[in-house]
C-alpha cells in the first residue's frame, strides 16, 4: 500500500524501496506483526556500548525486563490448539499450519540445538513467538490503536496529521550549551510553516530514517555535511546518521515434493480450501488469517551451532579487523572508534551460544528466508545537501564488510545440511535448487549471496542512526537518551538502539518508550 509509505529509494549497490510508514502508528501500522524479543546477549551489548555506565538506567537484559512486560499484554493460545500443535510458551515471559511441526522438530538433528520454552526468555533456538494482534478483534494491534486511540481525548495530547517536522530551533546563552526551544513544522498540503514552543523539552521520535535527518536540518550532525548543505552548525555530532544497521536477508530455494495439506500455497491455488478459510475468518475469526505472519517455523541459531569448525576463526577475524577498512573515506574518527568497540562485542557474540546470529523462517510449502541478524557492514542516512527538505539519502552499504559474505556462506552450508540431510525433513521429500548444489566453494557461494537479485539489504528493521553511545564513540544520545551537547532535547525511537537484536525490532522499541517514563523520574 504505497499511500501508507514514504517514497524513498536507497542509493548504492542495492537500490530498493525504503519501507517507512507514512501513517499514524508509523511502521507498526504496516509491519508483519511479529512480536519478537531478542536474546539476553543482545541487550547486554546495548549496555556495553553505552560505555558500561548504565548506572540506575540499566540497558542490559535485567534493566529492560520489566519494560518488555509493560509494553505487552499476553493472550494465551487456546489450550487445545497449543496441545495439538505443540506450541511452547511461558507466561512469565509474557500456531502453526500443518507441517510446520516437522520443520520445527527437525532442528533436533542439528548438533548443539536447544529449544527454549519461550521467545520471551531471551535464548536462541527454534521457537514460537506471539503476534501484534488485538485478541478482541483479531486484527492488528499497533501504536495507533494501543497508544493513541485510548488516550486521544486528553487535553494535553494533540496529534497533527498531514504535516512534517522541518527543524528543531535552538537558543544559545553565553557560555551555555544550545537549548531546544521550539519545533517548526510544515503542512504537506499547503506548505504553511508553523512553530510550537516547548515548556520542558523536545522529544524526537521520527524513527531511524527521519530522526537523523531532522537533527541534521536543525544544525546537529556532521560538520562537513551541514556546511555543504548551507545549514548553520549548532552542535557538531559526527555520529548523526552513521552506524546505520538493518538485518540483511536472502531467500534460499527449495521445495518439498511431499506437500502437507493444508498449506499457505493452497490459499492461492485451491478454491474450496480458500472458501473454507474465508468462512472460518468471517464467522469466528480463526484459521490461517488469524495467524498471519506467524505460520512458519522460526529458528534463531548461534554461530557455534552454525559452524562449529569456523566460528572461533571468524570471531578472531572480527576482533582483529581494522575498524576503518570498510568505511567511506572521510568517516569521522569517533565513528571509527565506536565501530571498533562494536567489533569487540560482536566477536564475543560470535563465540556465544546465546546470540542468535541467523534467523530462519521456513514454511512447509518450501523456501526459506535466511537473515543475518548481526551484519558487520554499516550504512549511512544523511540529508540531501541539494534538497535538505526532501527525503534523506539512505545507503545500506550491505555486504561492504567482506566478513558478512563469509557469514552467509556458513549459514547456507548449515541450511543445506538441515534441508537435505535431516532424517525428519526427508518425510517432505526436499529438492534444493538455490543456490545450486553445483556451487560448492566459498567463493562460488559467496558470489551468489552478493547478487543484487538475491540479497535484500533490509528486513525493515533500521536502527542506530542516533546511537546511545558515548560521544567519543560516535554516539548521539547519552544513557538517558538526551542528545549530547544540547539541552532540552531527547531522542526516543529505534535510532537510539546501538546494535541490532536477533529479532524483529518492534517489541524492543516499545520497551525503550516504556523505559523513558522511568528515566524521567531519575532526573539524570
C-alpha positions as CSV (number, residue, x, y, z in Angstrom):
1,X,0.0,0.0,0.0
2,X,2.3,2.8,-1.2
3,X,-0.1,5.5,0.2
4,X,0.9,4.4,3.6
5,X,4.7,4.7,2.9
6,X,7.2,7.4,2.3
7,X,8.6,7.5,-1.3
8,X,12.2,6.7,-0.6
9,X,14.6,4.5,-2.6
10,X,18.0,3.6,-1.3
11,X,21.3,4.5,-3.1
12,X,24.4,2.5,-3.7
13,X,24.8,-1.1,-4.9
14,X,21.4,-2.3,-3.5
15,X,18.7,0.2,-4.6
16,X,15.4,-0.9,-3.1
17,X,12.3,0.8,-1.6
18,X,12.9,2.0,1.9
19,X,9.8,0.9,3.7
20,X,8.8,3.6,6.3
21,X,5.2,4.1,7.5
22,X,3.7,7.4,6.5
23,X,0.7,6.9,8.7
24,X,-0.3,7.4,12.4
25,X,1.5,4.5,14.0
26,X,4.4,4.5,11.7
27,X,6.0,1.2,10.8
28,X,3.9,-0.6,13.4
29,X,0.9,0.0,11.1
30,X,2.4,-1.8,8.1
31,X,4.8,-4.4,9.5
32,X,4.3,-8.2,9.6
33,X,3.1,-8.1,13.2
34,X,5.9,-10.4,14.5
35,X,6.3,-9.6,18.2
36,X,9.7,-11.0,18.9
37,X,12.2,-10.3,21.7
38,X,15.9,-10.5,21.2
39,X,18.3,-12.7,23.2
40,X,19.9,-11.7,26.5
41,X,23.2,-11.1,24.8
42,X,21.7,-8.5,22.5
43,X,20.7,-6.2,25.4
44,X,23.9,-6.8,27.2
45,X,25.6,-5.3,24.2
46,X,23.3,-2.3,24.5
47,X,24.8,-1.7,27.9
48,X,28.4,-2.4,26.9
49,X,28.0,0.1,24.0
50,X,26.9,2.7,26.5
51,X,30.4,2.7,27.9
52,X,29.4,0.4,30.8
53,X,28.0,3.3,32.7
54,X,24.3,2.4,32.6
55,X,24.0,3.1,36.4
56,X,20.4,3.3,37.5
57,X,19.2,3.4,34.0
58,X,20.4,-0.1,33.1
59,X,20.1,-1.0,29.4
60,X,21.0,-4.7,29.8
61,X,18.6,-7.7,29.9
62,X,17.9,-7.1,33.6
63,X,17.4,-3.4,33.1
64,X,15.0,-3.9,30.1
65,X,13.0,-6.9,31.5
66,X,10.2,-5.0,33.3
67,X,9.7,-2.7,30.3
68,X,9.2,-5.7,28.0
69,X,6.4,-6.7,30.4
70,X,4.9,-3.2,30.5
71,X,5.0,-3.0,26.7
72,X,2.8,-6.1,26.1
73,X,-0.4,-7.8,27.1
74,X,-0.2,-11.5,26.6
75,X,-3.1,-13.5,25.4
76,X,-2.6,-17.3,25.8
77,X,-3.2,-19.6,22.9
78,X,-6.3,-21.8,23.0
79,X,-5.2,-24.8,25.2
80,X,-6.5,-27.3,22.7
81,X,-4.6,-25.8,19.8
82,X,-1.5,-25.3,21.9
83,X,-1.5,-29.0,22.8
84,X,-2.4,-30.1,19.2
85,X,0.4,-28.1,17.5
86,X,3.0,-28.3,20.3
87,X,3.1,-24.5,20.9
88,X,5.5,-23.9,23.7
89,X,5.3,-20.7,25.8
90,X,5.9,-19.5,29.3
91,X,3.5,-16.8,30.6
92,X,6.2,-15.5,32.9
93,X,8.0,-14.2,29.8
94,X,4.8,-12.6,28.8
95,X,0.5,-21.8,15.7
96,X,1.2,-23.3,13.2
97,X,-0.1,-24.6,9.9
98,X,0.0,-28.3,9.1
99,X,3.6,-29.5,8.6
100,X,5.3,-26.7,10.5
101,X,5.9,-29.1,13.4
102,X,8.0,-31.3,11.1
103,X,10.3,-28.3,10.3
104,X,10.4,-27.4,14.0
105,X,11.2,-30.8,15.3
106,X,13.8,-31.3,12.5
107,X,16.2,-29.0,14.3
108,X,16.8,-31.7,16.9
109,X,19.1,-33.4,14.5
110,X,21.5,-30.4,14.3
111,X,24.2,-30.8,17.0
112,X,24.1,-28.1,19.7
113,X,20.5,-27.0,19.1
114,X,18.4,-26.3,22.3
115,X,14.8,-25.4,22.4
116,X,13.8,-22.5,24.7
117,X,10.4,-22.6,26.3
118,X,9.5,-19.2,25.0
119,X,10.9,-16.5,22.8
120,X,10.5,-14.1,25.7
121,X,13.1,-15.7,27.9
122,X,15.9,-14.4,25.7
123,X,17.6,-17.6,24.5
124,X,18.5,-18.8,21.0
125,X,17.0,-21.8,19.3
126,X,13.8,-22.8,17.4
127,X,10.8,-21.0,18.9
128,X,7.3,-19.8,18.6
129,X,6.6,-16.1,19.2
130,X,3.4,-14.1,19.5
131,X,2.0,-11.6,17.0
132,X,0.8,-8.0,17.5
133,X,-2.9,-8.8,17.4
134,X,-5.8,-7.4,19.3
135,X,-7.4,-10.5,21.0
136,X,-10.8,-9.0,21.0
137,X,-11.0,-8.2,17.2
138,X,-8.2,-10.5,15.9
139,X,-6.9,-7.5,13.9
140,X,-3.6,-5.7,14.0
141,X,-2.6,-4.1,17.3
142,X,-0.2,-1.2,16.8
143,X,0.8,2.1,18.3
144,X,-2.2,4.0,16.9
145,X,-4.8,1.5,18.4
146,X,-2.9,0.9,21.6
147,X,-1.3,4.2,22.5
148,X,-3.3,6.9,20.7
149,X,-6.9,6.0,20.3
150,X,-7.5,5.1,24.0
151,X,-6.0,8.5,25.1
152,X,-6.8,11.0,22.4
153,X,-9.4,12.8,24.5
154,X,-6.7,14.0,26.9
155,X,-6.5,17.8,26.8
156,X,-2.7,17.8,26.7
157,X,-2.5,15.3,23.8
158,X,-2.6,16.8,20.3
159,X,-1.9,14.9,17.1
160,X,-1.4,17.0,13.9
161,X,-1.6,14.9,10.7
162,X,-0.6,15.7,7.1
163,X,2.4,17.8,8.4
164,X,6.1,17.1,8.8
165,X,8.7,18.5,11.1
166,X,11.1,20.8,9.3
167,X,13.6,21.6,12.2
168,X,14.2,22.0,15.9
169,X,15.1,25.6,16.8
170,X,17.7,26.3,19.5
171,X,18.7,29.3,21.6
172,X,22.2,29.7,23.0
173,X,23.1,31.8,26.0
174,X,26.7,33.0,26.6
175,X,28.8,30.1,27.9
176,X,26.0,27.6,27.8
177,X,25.1,24.7,25.6
178,X,22.4,25.2,22.9
179,X,18.9,24.6,24.2
180,X,16.0,23.2,22.2
181,X,13.3,25.9,22.3
182,X,10.7,25.1,19.6
183,X,9.9,23.0,16.6
184,X,8.9,24.2,13.2
185,X,6.6,22.0,11.1
186,X,5.1,22.4,7.7
187,X,1.8,21.4,6.0
188,X,2.2,18.8,3.3
189,X,-0.8,20.2,1.5
190,X,-0.3,24.0,1.7
191,X,3.4,24.3,2.7
192,X,2.3,26.6,5.5
193,X,5.0,26.7,8.3
194,X,4.2,26.9,12.0
195,X,6.2,26.8,15.2
196,X,5.3,25.3,18.5
197,X,7.3,26.1,21.7
198,X,8.4,23.6,24.3
199,X,7.7,24.1,28.0
200,X,10.0,21.4,29.3
201,X,11.8,19.6,26.5
202,X,11.5,18.4,22.9
203,X,11.3,14.6,22.3
204,X,12.2,13.5,18.8
205,X,10.6,10.2,17.7
206,X,10.6,10.2,13.9
207,X,12.3,6.8,13.5
208,X,15.7,5.6,12.4
209,X,15.3,7.1,8.9
210,X,13.9,10.5,9.7
211,X,15.2,11.4,13.2
212,X,18.8,11.9,12.0
213,X,17.6,14.0,9.1
214,X,15.7,16.3,11.4
215,X,18.7,16.7,13.6
216,X,20.9,17.5,10.6
217,X,18.4,20.0,9.3
218,X,18.4,21.6,12.7
219,X,22.2,22.0,12.7
220,X,23.1,19.0,14.8
221,X,25.3,16.5,13.0
222,X,28.5,16.1,10.9
223,X,30.1,19.5,10.3
224,X,31.1,18.8,6.7
225,X,27.6,17.7,5.7
226,X,26.0,20.7,7.2
227,X,28.4,23.1,5.6
228,X,27.8,21.5,2.2
229,X,24.0,21.9,2.8
230,X,24.4,25.6,3.9
231,X,23.0,24.8,7.3
232,X,24.3,26.7,10.4
233,X,26.1,24.4,12.8
234,X,24.5,24.3,16.2
235,X,26.4,21.3,17.6
236,X,28.9,19.1,15.8
237,X,27.9,15.4,16.4
238,X,29.6,13.2,13.7
239,X,27.6,10.2,14.7
240,X,24.2,11.6,13.5
241,X,23.2,9.4,10.5
242,X,26.1,7.0,11.0
243,X,26.1,3.5,12.5
244,X,23.1,2.7,10.3
245,X,22.2,-1.0,10.6
246,X,19.5,-3.3,9.3
247,X,19.1,-7.0,9.0
248,X,20.2,-8.4,5.6
249,X,18.4,-11.4,4.1
250,X,18.2,-13.7,1.1
251,X,15.8,-16.4,0.0
252,X,17.0,-20.0,-0.3
253,X,15.3,-22.0,-3.0
254,X,14.0,-25.5,-2.3
255,X,10.6,-27.2,-2.3
256,X,9.0,-30.3,-0.8
257,X,7.7,-32.9,-3.2
258,X,5.5,-34.4,-0.5
259,X,3.3,-31.4,0.4
260,X,1.3,-31.4,3.6
261,X,-2.3,-30.2,3.3
262,X,-3.5,-27.6,4.0
263,X,-0.6,-25.2,3.4
264,X,-0.4,-21.5,2.6
265,X,0.0,-22.1,-1.1
266,X,-3.4,-23.8,-1.1
267,X,-4.9,-20.4,-0.2
268,X,-4.0,-19.2,-3.7
269,X,-4.5,-22.5,-5.7
270,X,-7.4,-24.3,-4.0
271,X,-10.7,-22.5,-4.3
272,X,-12.5,-25.0,-2.0
273,X,-9.9,-24.5,0.8
274,X,-9.9,-20.8,0.3
275,X,-13.7,-20.6,0.7
276,X,-13.4,-22.7,3.9
277,X,-10.7,-20.3,5.3
278,X,-12.8,-17.3,4.4
279,X,-15.8,-18.7,6.2
280,X,-13.8,-19.5,9.3
281,X,-12.4,-16.0,9.4
282,X,-15.7,-14.3,8.7
283,X,-17.7,-16.3,11.3
284,X,-15.3,-16.9,14.2
285,X,-12.0,-15.1,13.5
286,X,-10.0,-18.3,13.5
287,X,-7.9,-20.1,10.9
288,X,-4.8,-19.1,8.9
289,X,-5.8,-15.4,8.6
290,X,-5.7,-15.1,12.4
291,X,-2.0,-16.1,12.5
292,X,-0.8,-14.1,9.5
293,X,2.9,-13.7,9.6
294,X,3.4,-16.4,12.2
295,X,2.7,-19.7,10.3
296,X,6.3,-20.7,9.6
297,X,8.9,-22.5,11.6
298,X,11.3,-20.0,13.1
299,X,14.8,-20.6,14.5
300,X,17.4,-18.3,15.9
301,X,20.7,-20.1,15.7
302,X,24.1,-19.2,17.2
303,X,27.4,-19.5,15.4
304,X,28.8,-22.3,17.5
305,X,25.9,-24.3,16.1
306,X,26.0,-22.9,12.6
307,X,29.7,-23.7,12.1
308,X,31.5,-25.4,15.0
309,X,34.7,-25.6,12.9
310,X,35.0,-22.0,11.9
311,X,33.2,-19.8,14.4
312,X,36.4,-19.2,16.5
313,X,38.4,-18.2,13.5
314,X,35.6,-15.9,12.3
315,X,35.4,-14.3,15.8
316,X,39.1,-13.7,15.7
317,X,38.8,-12.1,12.3
318,X,36.1,-9.8,13.5
319,X,38.0,-8.8,16.7
320,X,41.2,-8.1,14.8
321,X,39.8,-6.3,11.8
322,X,40.9,-2.8,11.0
323,X,37.8,-0.8,12.0
324,X,38.4,1.8,9.4
325,X,38.9,-0.6,6.5
326,X,35.4,-0.7,5.1
327,X,34.0,2.8,5.9
328,X,33.7,5.5,3.3
329,X,36.7,7.9,3.0
330,X,36.4,10.8,5.4
331,X,34.4,9.0,8.1
332,X,34.9,10.8,11.4
333,X,37.5,9.2,13.8
334,X,35.0,9.0,16.6
335,X,32.7,6.8,14.4
336,X,35.6,4.5,13.7
337,X,36.4,4.3,17.5
338,X,32.8,3.3,18.2
339,X,32.9,0.7,15.5
340,X,36.0,-0.8,17.0
341,X,34.0,-1.3,20.2
342,X,31.2,-2.9,18.1
343,X,33.7,-5.4,16.6
344,X,34.8,-6.4,20.1
345,X,31.4,-7.1,21.4
346,X,30.2,-8.8,18.2
347,X,33.2,-11.1,18.3
348,X,32.1,-12.1,21.8
349,X,28.6,-12.7,20.3
350,X,30.1,-14.9,17.6
351,X,31.5,-17.1,20.3
352,X,28.3,-17.2,22.4
353,X,25.7,-20.0,22.2
354,X,23.1,-17.4,23.2
355,X,23.5,-14.9,20.3
356,X,21.1,-15.9,17.5
357,X,23.2,-14.9,14.6
358,X,21.0,-16.4,12.0
359,X,17.2,-16.2,11.8
360,X,15.5,-18.7,9.6
361,X,11.8,-18.7,8.7
362,X,10.7,-21.6,6.6
363,X,7.3,-23.0,5.7
364,X,6.1,-26.4,4.7
365,X,5.4,-25.1,1.2
366,X,9.2,-24.7,0.8
367,X,11.8,-22.0,0.5
368,X,13.3,-20.1,3.5
369,X,14.2,-16.5,4.4
370,X,17.7,-16.6,5.8
371,X,18.6,-13.5,7.8
372,X,21.9,-12.2,9.1
373,X,20.8,-10.8,12.5
374,X,24.2,-9.1,13.2
375,X,25.7,-7.8,10.0
376,X,29.1,-6.1,10.3
377,X,28.5,-3.7,7.4
378,X,27.5,-0.1,8.4
379,X,25.4,2.3,6.3
380,X,24.5,6.0,6.5
381,X,21.4,8.1,6.4
382,X,22.1,11.7,5.5
383,X,20.1,14.7,4.4
384,X,20.2,15.5,0.7
385,X,22.6,18.5,0.6
386,X,20.9,19.8,-2.6
387,X,17.4,19.4,-1.2
388,X,17.5,19.3,2.7
389,X,13.7,19.4,2.9
390,X,13.3,16.4,0.7
391,X,13.7,12.8,1.7
392,X,17.0,11.7,3.2
393,X,19.7,9.8,1.3
394,X,19.7,6.2,2.5
395,X,22.7,4.0,1.8
396,X,22.6,0.5,3.3
397,X,26.1,-0.4,2.2
398,X,25.2,-4.0,2.7
399,X,28.0,-6.5,2.3
400,X,30.6,-3.7,2.3
401,X,32.3,-5.7,5.0
402,X,33.5,-8.9,3.4
403,X,33.1,-10.9,6.6
404,X,29.3,-10.6,6.0
405,X,29.8,-12.7,2.9
406,X,31.7,-15.4,4.8
407,X,28.9,-15.4,7.4
408,X,26.3,-16.0,4.8
409,X,28.3,-18.8,3.3
410,X,28.4,-20.7,6.6
411,X,24.7,-20.1,7.1
412,X,23.9,-21.6,3.7
413,X,26.0,-24.7,4.4
414,X,24.0,-25.2,7.6
415,X,20.7,-24.9,5.7
416,X,21.9,-27.5,3.2
417,X,22.6,-29.9,6.0
418,X,19.2,-29.1,7.6
419,X,17.1,-29.5,4.5
420,X,18.9,-32.3,2.6
421,X,20.4,-34.5,5.3
422,X,17.9,-34.2,8.2
423,X,16.0,-37.5,8.7
424,X,12.8,-35.8,9.8
425,X,12.6,-33.4,6.9
426,X,13.1,-36.4,4.5
427,X,9.4,-37.0,5.1
428,X,8.7,-34.0,2.9
429,X,11.0,-35.2,0.0
430,X,13.0,-32.0,-0.3
431,X,14.5,-30.8,-3.6
432,X,17.1,-28.0,-3.4
433,X,17.7,-25.5,-6.3
434,X,19.1,-22.2,-5.0
435,X,22.0,-21.6,-4.6
436,X,22.6,-24.5,-7.0
437,X,24.3,-27.5,-5.4
438,X,26.9,-27.3,-8.1
439,X,28.2,-24.2,-6.2
440,X,30.4,-25.8,-3.6
441,X,33.3,-23.5,-2.9
442,X,33.2,-20.5,-0.5
443,X,33.9,-18.2,-3.5
444,X,31.1,-19.6,-5.6
445,X,28.5,-19.4,-2.8
446,X,29.8,-16.0,-1.7
447,X,29.5,-14.5,-5.2
448,X,25.9,-15.8,-5.3
449,X,25.0,-14.1,-2.0
450,X,26.2,-10.7,-3.2
451,X,24.0,-10.7,-6.3
452,X,21.5,-7.8,-6.4
453,X,18.7,-10.1,-7.4
454,X,19.5,-12.3,-4.4
455,X,20.4,-10.2,-1.4
456,X,17.8,-7.9,0.3
457,X,19.8,-5.2,2.2
458,X,16.9,-4.6,4.6
459,X,14.3,-6.5,6.5
460,X,12.8,-3.2,7.5
461,X,14.4,-3.0,10.9
462,X,16.6,0.1,10.7
463,X,18.4,1.2,13.8
464,X,21.5,3.0,15.1
465,X,21.5,6.4,13.3
466,X,21.2,8.4,16.7
467,X,23.0,5.7,18.7
468,X,23.0,5.6,22.5
469,X,26.8,5.6,22.9
470,X,29.4,8.0,24.3
471,X,30.1,11.0,22.2
472,X,33.8,9.9,21.8
473,X,32.5,6.6,20.2
474,X,30.4,8.4,17.7
475,X,27.3,8.4,19.9
476,X,24.4,10.8,19.6
477,X,22.5,10.3,22.8
478,X,23.6,9.5,26.4
479,X,22.3,6.8,28.7
480,X,19.2,8.9,29.5
481,X,18.6,9.4,25.7
482,X,19.4,13.1,25.8
483,X,21.3,14.4,22.8
484,X,25.0,15.0,23.6
485,X,25.9,18.7,24.0
486,X,22.5,20.3,23.8
487,X,19.8,20.8,26.4
488,X,16.0,20.1,26.4
489,X,16.3,17.5,23.6
490,X,15.9,13.7,23.7
491,X,15.5,11.0,21.0
492,X,13.2,8.1,21.7
493,X,12.9,5.6,18.8
494,X,14.8,2.9,17.0
495,X,17.5,5.3,16.0
496,X,19.0,5.2,19.5
497,X,19.5,1.4,19.5
498,X,23.3,0.9,19.1
499,X,23.3,-2.7,18.0
500,X,20.7,-4.9,16.3
501,X,18.8,-7.6,18.2
502,X,18.4,-11.1,16.9
503,X,14.7,-10.5,16.4
504,X,12.2,-8.0,14.9
505,X,12.6,-4.6,16.5
506,X,9.1,-3.6,17.3
507,X,8.9,-5.0,20.9
508,X,12.3,-3.6,21.7
509,X,11.2,-0.1,20.6
510,X,8.0,-0.3,22.7
511,X,10.2,-1.3,25.7
512,X,12.5,1.7,25.1
513,X,9.5,4.0,25.1
514,X,8.2,2.5,28.3
515,X,11.6,2.9,29.9
516,X,11.7,6.6,29.1
517,X,9.0,7.2,31.7
518,X,11.3,5.6,34.3
519,X,14.3,7.6,33.2
520,X,12.4,10.8,33.5
521,X,11.8,10.2,37.2
522,X,15.6,9.9,37.8
523,X,16.3,13.4,36.6
524,X,19.7,12.2,35.3
